[in-house]
Amino acid sequence: MSTTAIRETPTTPTALSAAHAKRALMARQHIVAPSLRVAEAAAASVFGAARLRGPIARDVIAQATGLSIATVNRQVTALLDAGVLRERADLAVSGAIGRPRVPVEVNHEPFLTLGIHIGARTTSIVATDLFGRTLDVVETPTPRGSQGTALAALAGSASRYLSRWHRRRPLWVGIASGGVVDSATGHLDHARLGWTDAPVGPVLAEALGLPVSLASHVDAMAGAELLLGARRMSATSAPLTSLYVYARETVGYALSIGGRVHSPTSGPGTIAALPVQSEILGGTGQLESTVSDEAVLTAARRLRIVPADGPSSTVTAVLRSARQGNRDAIDLLDERARVLGEAVALLRDMLNPDDLVVGGQAFTEYPQAMARVEAAYRSRSVLAPRDLRLTSFGNRVQEAGAGVVSLGGLYADPIAAMRRAVRDKTA
């Protein structure tokens, strides 16, 4: 190292502080509000057609999207240049008159996005391809300790995880979390973790050098149903309203309206204090404290379904006991299902959505109780019958939610997203 280089390295506290402030400012510039919506822009429509129906010819894209063939050709060329589509000359129609009908498909193999779901107890880190498919996922206990220490540990875990992927280029980071999310700044208030105005987005952006989007975890799961689920809505679909209800350790809901997840600027509403009653489960007369995993475990200990403590005193043990035919365990989980079904009915009657989806391990981990959920829902609802649908993602709903937050920007504007990913990585 030259003498000049040594002199130019910041060494004084003031210089170090200025350097840190510059890095923090750059990190904040990497924060992008999540895009949990069905996009209508031309490039997004073309990319969406290739993602959902590829390999696909340009004229078929035009028919599927309603765009002119000239517009499709321009967008395909731009998407090929951006690297997110590739041509399949081997599938070209032989003998075609005029421009060869060379199909295109998503060029998914060189890329990945990183999703992080921060749960009250467990954090999932997931690698996702451009189709929204999970490539790999790891789970780790959510970091404890001081806010700063926890965020540093989270950033370190994400950085080490990304370092494994030598053959794929990361494009984006999506974070889904409970608590109150400020998507514009990437900050988070999470009472259960003791975080206040935690700069989750900026810390991850500084550590990884990638664009970062942060969303409420229930909004993210609703976004996964909207963009990746079995009933994907196309740009030409009639506007629908969809209600998504989540339950595991926490409870929550999200609304999708006209192909967009409704995300109030002040943060999502809460159903945690919805009034319920259950003698078996106990609780405080409020939904979350009655149906959460912790509430079920507390009740199971009281009923001696599992020991008061020790490694076998877990919700997993309660579920296993019910599957093995323990009557008390079955009754306990059926009671949670009843309470959840009635709560879903109340929300449905208030909001009257066109589509109704439930997700989270309180529904999916013990599917034997879904008939009880549906019966309680039908009995409690006063409106005309409407089906209740279980999430498309089963027990993978958290990773699907985090994954779609990492992909939302790409799906909304693939060309701009690729430019930003390259610019932020090289900044």
Secondary structure as UniProt FT lines:
FT   HELIX           3..8
FT   HELIX           13..29
FT   HELIX           42..53
FT   HELIX           58..65
FT   HELIX           69..82
FT   STRAND          85..87
FT   HELIX           89..91
FT   TURN            94..95
FT   STRAND          104..106
FT   TURN            109..110
FT   STRAND          111..118
FT   STRAND          122..128
FT   TURN            130..131
FT   STRAND          134..141
FT   HELIX           147..162
FT   TURN            163..164
FT   STRAND          169..177
FT   STRAND          180..182
FT   TURN            183..186
FT   STRAND          187..190
FT   HELIX           191..193
FT   STRAND          195..198
FT   HELIX           200..208
FT   STRAND          212..216
FT   HELIX           217..228
FT   TURN            230..231
FT   TURN            235..236
FT   STRAND          241..247
FT   STRAND          251..257
FT   STRAND          260..261
FT   TURN            265..266
FT   TURN            272..273
FT   TURN            279..281
FT   HELIX           287..291
FT   HELIX           293..302
FT   TURN            303..304
FT   TURN            311..312
FT   HELIX           315..323
FT   TURN            324..325
FT   HELIX           327..351
FT   STRAND          355..359
FT   HELIX           361..364
FT   HELIX           367..369
FT   HELIX           370..380
FT   STRAND          389..390
FT   TURN            392..393
FT   HELIX           394..396
FT   HELIX           397..412
FT   HELIX           414..426
//
